[in-house]
Amino acid sequence: MSERIDIVKSSLDFGDGECEGVDMDDLYDDYIFGRKELADINREFSEKNAGIVLAGEINKPSSCEN
């Protein structure tokens, strides 16, 4: 399990673990505990959140960017 935590923290590089209100640690729990693969989690997240733009924040830089 610690290897999967290291993969999530280093490979995905989401910095402080917070991305526009999404707790990235919680998002990847299913991978860390061996219930899902990263690709499945990322696809599900994209399908759920694709196209969401909040008024007034169109040109605001994403907090997920490095």
N, C-alpha and C positions, 0 to 999 in steps of 0.2 A: 504494500500500500504506500509506503514512503516513496518508492520509486515513481509511482503515479502522481503523487503530490509534487515531486520535483519536476516532472514533465510538465504538469500544468503551470506551475509557477515560473519555470524558466523558458520553456519552449513557446508558450502562448504569450508570455511577457505582457501581462495586463497590469503591470505596475503595482499600485496600492490595493488591488483587488476590488476596486469600485469603478463601474463603467456606467455613467448616466443613470444611476439609481439601481443598477443590477449588481447584486453581490456575486461576483465571479466565483468566489469560493463555493458558494451554494450551487451555482450553475453547473459546476463540474463534479459535484459529489457523486453522481451516478457513475462517472468514469473512475474516480478515485476508489470507489468501493466495488468496481468490476461489474456493474450492472449494464453499462452502455459503453459504446466506443465514442471517441472524440468526434468523429465525423457525424455520427447520429445526433449528438448533442448540438453541434454547430448547425446542422441542417434544421433541426427542430426550432432552435432559437431564431434562425433566419426566417423560417416560414412564419413564425409567430409575430415577428417584429418588422418584417419587410414593409417598406413604404410608410412607416410612421414618421411623420414630421410634425413637430409642435410649432404652432404659429409663433412667429417672432424669434425662432431659433434656427431658421433655415441656414443662415450664414454663420452661426455660432460653431466654433471648432468643437469637435467631439472630445469628450474627456477620455476616450479610449485611445486616442492617438498618442504616439510617443513624441 
